Amino acid sequence: MQRALLELVLVGVAGGVLGCWVVLYGFSYAAESLAHSLFPGLVLAAIAGVPLLFGAVPAVAVAAVAIALATRLVGVGRDAAVAVVVTTMFGLGALLALAPASPPGIEALLFGDVFGVTDGDLVAAAGLALLVAVALPLLHHRLLATGFDRGAAGALGLSPPLAEAALLVLLGAGIVVAVQGLGNLLVVAVFVGPAASARQLSERMLPMMLLAAALAALAGLAGLYLSYYAGTAGGASVALAMVAIYLLSLLVGRLRATRPPAPLAAAATID
């Protein structure tokens, strides 16, 4: 339980902070697509008996190249290319998972095994948290300018494609690390759920990121307690906790939106 909690806190804090940019840029579908494209690589790594990272990284690279090539075909839009490539990759992973050579317990790749965290998983999660802590402050102004006004960012000499590519690289790294605990089907929750919840409660980027990190850690703790006392799967319980927090944030956000504005005199006094 302690190791699982440490893994979820590290991944949750990194995923919550990074997820704020994912939500701002509208990359939620990209996060799901990247997660599903990992599946054949994860299965091959499990069959070969090597760490999942050795299968996940090449799978992401293959999916990215395939999408880039597919978008160059005449009459093929980006969304269609992503859908075709991701569906193909996930289907290939399913075929490999059903092969006789697949080891028992292959379903853990889909739904995660947060209670089977190894020292290597914890090191990878700590590395992800460190990478996010270093990279996002360096990219903050570029991401902010591109996210809020892409045209103005270009006029200021910034490169929107470069900012988006950097965000996708960080997202891919985060998914590769987080998929080992939450599984291929549930990993997107940590990069969307806490950030979407924080977006309902804050309009400023820095408070939103801090709140998303806190909500992700809270969801991890709540999910582990639910799993322990209800006997449910760990990864699914954490994802369910994130959904519950999001639904609660919707209610709080609606209450904030309907609250009448403070009188001018009171507002001046507060300022």
Secondary structure as GFF3:
##gff-version 3
##sequence-region A 1 271
A	DSSP	alpha_helix	2	25	.	.	.	ID=ss1
A	DSSP	alpha_helix	28	37	.	.	.	ID=ss2
A	DSSP	alpha_helix	39	48	.	.	.	ID=ss3
A	DSSP	alpha_helix	53	70	.	.	.	ID=ss4
A	DSSP	alpha_helix	78	97	.	.	.	ID=ss5
A	DSSP	alpha_helix	108	111	.	.	.	ID=ss6
A	DSSP	three_ten_helix	114	116	.	.	.	ID=ss7
A	DSSP	alpha_helix	119	148	.	.	.	ID=ss8
A	DSSP	alpha_helix	150	155	.	.	.	ID=ss9
A	DSSP	alpha_helix	160	182	.	.	.	ID=ss10
A	DSSP	alpha_helix	188	201	.	.	.	ID=ss11
A	DSSP	alpha_helix	205	230	.	.	.	ID=ss12
A	DSSP	alpha_helix	234	258	.	.	.	ID=ss13
A	DSSP	alpha_helix	264	270	.	.	.	ID=ss14
###
